[in-house]
Structure formats: C-alpha cells, structure tokens
C-alpha cells in the first residue's frame, strides 16, 4: 500500500485511491487488508504480525494517508 507500488502514481490518482481507502479502513479497520495477505503474499504472514497490525491504531494510518 505505501510502498513502491504507489511511487509513480499521479497526485490525482493518488487522491482517488486515498478517498476510497479511508472509508474502507474506518469501516473494516485492518481486517480487510489482513484478509488479503493470503492472496498477495508468497509466504504466509505470521499470526503475531497480524496481531501487531491489529493492535495499531488505524486512525494513525488514516492520518498518514
């Protein structure tokens, strides 16, 4: 999400992505992103990593976006 995948995205397109993501994170917290780990990652993401993500205040990430 915040990696090189967005590095070449135009400011306009990035604005649209953020406008879509903020309501999703507010509604689902981290769960929607964590559920995608099984699809997007080659190796299984350890449960302790998922728990640390869930323990992080999602509003801080939303503020970053």
N, C-alpha and C positions, 0 to 999 in steps of 0.2 A: 504494500500500500504506500508506504512512504519511502520506497527505495527507488532505484534507477528506473523502474517501470514508469514513473511519472516525470522523470527528468527532462524529457523532451516534449512534454505536454504544453500546449499554448496556455496562456493565462485564462483565456475564455473557456477552453475545455476544462481546465482545472477548476474553475469556478462552478461549472456544471457538475463535475464529479463531487465536489465538496457539498453542493446543495442537495445532492442525492444521498450522500453518505451520512451527513449529520442527523437527519431524521431517523435513518436506519439504526445508527448507534444509540440514539436516545430511546428508541423503541425496544431494541433487542440487546443492548449492552454489547458485550464482547462475543456473545454466543454465536451470532451469525458468522462472524469472522472465524471463530474457532471451529465451527462445523465445517468450514471449507478446507481446513488443514488436511483432511483425508483425501481431498481432491487435488490440492495444489502442491503438496509436499511429497517428495520422493520417499523420504524416510518418515516413519511415524513420529509425531510430535509427542514427547513425553508428557504424562499427566501432570507432573509437577510444573512444567512450563505453562500448561493451560491454566492451572490453578493460580500461578503467579500473575498471569494476564488478567484473570477474573478478579483478582484481589486489587488490581489497579483501578483507580477512579476513572471511569470512561469520560467524564466531563473534562478532565485534563487533556485527553487526546482530542476531544471535540474542540477545545480551545486552541490547540495546536493547529488543527485543520483550518 
